[in-house]
Amino acid sequence: MFTRRVSTEVHEFDGVFFGSPAQFKVTSVIGHVFSVDFPPKYQDWAATDPLDLFEAQIVKNESNPKAHICRHLNQEARGCRYLVLWLDCDREGENICFEVIQSTGFNIKDTYRARFSAVTEKDVMKALDNLSTPNRDEALAVDARQEIDLKVGVAFTRYQTSYFQGKYGNLDSRVISYGPCQTPTLGFCVQRYLQINTFKPEKFWSLHPYIIFQGYEIQLEWQRGRLFDKTVAMMFQKLVAEDGFLEVTEISEKQETKGRPVGLNTVNLLKVASSALGFGPHMAMQIAERLYTQGYISYPRTESTAYPPSFDFRGTLSAQANSPTWGSYVQGLLANGYHKPRSGTDVGDHPPITPMKSVTEDTLGSDAWKLYQYICQHFIGTVSPDCKYLRRKVEFSIGGESFHCTGHQVIAKGFTAIMPWLAINDKNIPSFTKGQKIEVSKLELYEGTTSPPDYLTESELISLMEKHGIGTDASIPVHINNICERNYVQVQASRRLVPTTLGITLVRGYQSIDPDLCLPDIRSFIEQQITLIAKGQADHHCVVQHVIQQFKQKFSYFVKKIEDMDALFEAQFSALTDSGRAMSKCGKCLRYMKYISAQPTRLYCGTCEEVYYLPPMGTIKLYKELSCPLDNFELLVCSMPGPEGKAFPLCPYCYSNPPFEGIESLINTVKNGPSGKIGKGAGMPCTLCPHPTCPNSLVSQGVCACPECSGTLVLDPLSAPKWRLCCNKCNCLVFLAQGAHRISTTKERCPECDSSVVEVDFNKKTTPLEDGSTLHRGCILCDELLHSLVEMKHGRGFRRMGSRGGRGRGGGRRGGYRGRGRGKMVDPKMSFRDF
């Protein structure tokens, strides 16, 4: 052949095509010839509403303009009669086929498709003798995925980046991206993090008797496993100890088989590479592709684990017979007869990954050799005998409890001889006879603690992605690599994926707005629809439009609720000078929550990853370390500024999440919480809470109806010594006996107006009581003494009657509601009658 270099190499030679002499030209591309993008008018972020991107037309531009692949293909095609496409035999390869057809200008009638699974002479010649036509449906399936991923990913990413850019000092908003596959992949990692973070360990106990018999010391396993009640476990310990002798009740012996593996597909190769070889999925795929192009292994992108009926097992084994590593084992298989592989799954794409020719470590290098070695060992294992072993189980009884021990004895190593990491280890136990009694040498009550699951490994993440249909065998490594490169997760020891603060906050933000955005369900549905396109069972245009419209609605909702995500970001990425401080304990995890004073003020629980909005005005402090009886959150008190500013207690959880139905209609402030709940600027403080027994609720602290509105005057518990009542709805303020030691509400009700009776403990020096006593109970509306001490600061319903020091003679009961001609007061607590 003659070779020349243009954009890529061109090889020319003479040969035979369809039985006639022909001149061949062979050249290549560099991945996709074209990539999808938006037209220039949509490239300006500032001038484009991300919502418009969902309806925008897309264009295909040359992926690598500097390489001039499109021009190269067009020039080389001139003067050629036929086009034969030798691209990878998967959907991406099929899509590139049509990109090449577009670039060369060939008529589809003069275009052929070569289908092959390995770059060997046998496979190449077979493909040339069995040319077919390109599959447009598979190419359209890739077009559909590209358009969906472009529009959805760019719209969400642009909006998020623009919204968060420059908002927080320690957040790089360039990485606030969204991807229909990337984000659910991250969601799996964060879900495991949340399981670990919320795990509550429990103590357990297990009983382990020991025996010494025929030179063996054996620990017996309890049939009950473990118990979570120490008292019960100690009871069983006592029963066993009192008996002292174990009786052999059953001896069983059974030959068992550990089956050889099925064929190796891409997902299983990536899992082994991560868990056993120490390669990330992205690196493993790069090595596998290089081994494939060098002709050492078959095509590495396959979902099938079943070999085709025509697979040449003897020829593939013979290629490994001279290997210095496993040649002797392979020669034994060829001489004694290899076994038919187990039936796997045939997806109809490519055969399982197998070695194509023998090579040494010196030729490949360390990393490539490790992967090649495993592929060889796995293939040889699939045609090796099963592993067979004898399993012996001896059961014992003592004190009414059952225990057992088991032993293994390998009969035939089978495939584990070539895959030793899967071997069954011999475990010898002595010979027992049924009915035999053996004394317990030691009895142990083991105490342990349950432990949380560990962070996901790459191998486990790949399994989850495969199970839920996230990505393909080719794209799974790309998605995992993306969440690592964008600092959403970090790969730590044993290749475990630990989410970063950014990754956790991002997923929590999606969960708070629309969990579908980070759950695998939608992507799994999309992949199913794309598969139907590839099979010709669904229309490309209809599928794309349906999915785009769904995501367009989700995007609109996301934009409306972005403040929910912002609340989580602000809690984690606030400015370095305002990082918040610990204030009160969370009722869920009993750990301190962080108070963020920047507007809107809020509490953030780092353990539960929850945000609780607080009143927008006033100073927030801890309230006597008291807790809410409903949810165990520590109470806070909000004090409004100024000498006449009122103060009221509140529960952070109840304030953001009112626990009683109908409470929204009683909250006077505008509801502008981004989550649809009573959020920023409005909520349910204790002065609106109808809890019947809480000492801080409206039922306990409410005194009488407000003369200005439909609210209730509530005792301000922190107003001493300038005692006052504050309306729980308006600004009405009523001052009570000034300088009193204590004023508190009681459970007694006024028989005339049904207001709560208050108890006043006057100062000894200034007590208005004639006998010099200090304690007095009464209704502030009906009791002449107390009413005479009332001063209305805001509002007109309470007129001060008589002098403060007098008993209010003649003034009596003319103030308040009665003075305004309303007759007997309605129970102020019935302000909740709308429930």
Steps between C-alpha positions, in 0.01 A plus 500: 500500500593863458448737795476879499416747772226761457261591787523133593699224330379358167603146403464396133527149355358281225259219578172335407156644575184303413710267282656778292842670522485827689721767650439553872544815707486459878488803729351590839320761705571631852183411688185683391537715190226736619371618835166659580478861616272802501505761220713814562204710614459273806867509598475828694405401855392852598272544199343153510235377739597138581132406463521588129766233449239225530328619180816606315613329183832320531781490248782255435846652490827328427629353828865579434520779239882517515526137391290570185361144506191594301707655217741208514224241455342696217828529311595135542154385387537668162533241227387213726205283402410335832524587868552224756460608863718327762398703805447347846203267496285681754250789490768768516686330215179482298444872554854576381427291191233746392729793584756350261230449233405867539862613474584288195173560315454132412164365398366258761462238223875503450573476872570181693548417867762257629412335832773345712596443863877469484784638290642168382548373146227241544244751629590766242471260206174362633356852530611585143322192369178587687449873444165649600342847501531768772221506759334843494281424803805445722652824369177690576502359855836670555369823343207491745727455803733777381217751452336418835827517691602825331175688561436375852860520617575843355172658617539389861875561508475853358225597741671355807837649408353845435300490823786393728788678326675731745244440774725321743864563570611137520289352220625465144175533308664381180435145613132532588400282207213262435493189287212255446740210568766675705262625770326167575849345515596755763164436669599137571818616678316761707223256590759265651659797683162586652447139609836509676435839655158410640595151615437432868719218635344237723667263741447127453608185680589157368576176683814305400584173676847353438598132502840330491475168314762279332753782512267761351362803683171585328274800547138402441247727328168573668190419299333819625789704364479807723257665738443868572387446860782440747272360769364232268851417372623460860208271572605271214860521622390380841302209351801387296742545790281296735485211252874498428496220239426520126323209334555428130149495351561492124790436261453583131741466211425633153697551182452853371604677184626851434417571137750637250439858385300603196659703220653837584309816400600864534326573829654202676843587358471855639388371840795261528742765375389735778464254786797269431740674263481855635396665170220754475233415239619775266861380505394135472299578186789690346734203558241255364451707185876512444528121542215462249653725236833316542317173432559340842133476612158501336271803495483627860155660486241227537205424723485129413632225726400213270734369230350452152461139380769549236764625746837331444596397854779266391662762281485765774642258757773384261620862468576491877660153509854634487452767765770478769238592762208264435613302192530169687147534642360577152684202352333281762156633397572435132625148574225397742218693337374845595151552640210671332452845659196573713212662316515876555298786357502571128413866438574465131789747481842334531643182649655520847847652533770241426875496425589485129872427517768435754729777625748552784511757780816654358317584179191653663629670812372461856148648484399356162641161602283490816185554297605262223595236759157518660322476164704188417443340840128573484463349154699188596286475815177500294605177322648333809320248724295619798657506845372212716531470876360299789307698760465349847267645761478379859211619716507507881242552773554635852255650746229495237711711260644391164853565376699377202838494328580446133801373308603500133716257311581573136456200270583666166633853465359540149501857370635634833840360400522773236296756704648440848333805659169313472632181658327313783738462793519168684363517854553179693285392793535180704276196464197488728237232565133566552400503866855572613533739796785749523577734786500876435853629558407868488175699464519849357223760488624723223387861501509685170358809336328526166695709253384719211564405138821630350521756222425366153788349310529566127409136449179536702414824322541331161262226615240757606532687170458177306202396712319831452592550136720807554734529204626224275797268524694764309380812685501371861875570542450852360227588751703372796805689375293820468379503861861445612650772281233752602580444868158355583665186641852402598651156443649380827656177628368178341361723222207613713308803381451757778276794403638847560305780665421634154368164378288446811355852491423475130304175537322627812401805301349288224322287759346805663360626167439200276643162607449367146795711386746282695314169501575233240138441397473766230833414341408134505178585314692708245745215438209262446348735244836543326533122481158487332625756244806280435271203441276698266208475741469870589513823302813706561325839481211400730730364770722809495205742515332310782814492716589864425151620598518303826834657590380845391224483760745378760737784414227762543413358841869483592542870419205591724643300789870578461500673840463159663833396353645841576414454868712185513785661307498805725520279806803315362673765292437822686768767486812419698433801726148380580513127547237487773519373855358212700178593679236238579459124483315324219209286619580231245870434555552689832801681355551873491362691205679794345337843520547704183428865564512610136156566358290301488600384847488126551631201688686228319552148631815362345418146605145487363577739213185699583434876496252666738395858431470749786318835534664754269524769768625497856770339706501122536613340824464166675190488723592357843614170335134395481385252234188473289281208618402423141840454338768541771663802330647752742288816520624841394378845590473780246529852644396788276719814508407810700372561854148400399600206281324182599664164559357156435628141525500266202595148402719502184330193358141609575572846368600365158267198504177585691380170645129586515263508206349837420772702673581679173174695511594639842843625403469865420833540320530436128602146418806530282684184589662354187399146583130577511506465877487784749854606437693822478338782692208303637444203722340362812660625823395359837255789538289347221543136602180329626684225686280427804772436761821671386580777753607732215201455269211736437277281715732550801621858449197661330311742729215668309386604158677788328279812476657592167479180296396136512817407682570422864698696757779273624724551800855593402704274734822700455359846559576517875507736679300696241233234468279512192260317276563482124250414229599192305379659175525879511717760676265551793696532825357507855718577802412333828610564859848646467773388739322181608723208592302255292189487283374169365186353348289239680258235390210686661251687281313820580131410558386827341714538185667160474849653484789326672561596860851630562703479817710802602777494758548868590815658638481531877591867492250601233215253550160665452331246727368657826623234739852509355471156342657449160306217333182580305292314242245649266382582148665803345163606355267430791722534807499869605851495644666334204303698247607822665862402440453430128646747251424477129800590286375418154126471441189655646312225680666532839451837665688556817252539787603687816849547634756223490539494875125496580248226496312640202180590677233617272687377199429137558393326185458771246816424303579237243230330300226570750564871475450467125160340537587149392343317787663185626829424331538205271764248612825638353629148447221451248699710257590149380139412427586484128687174549 
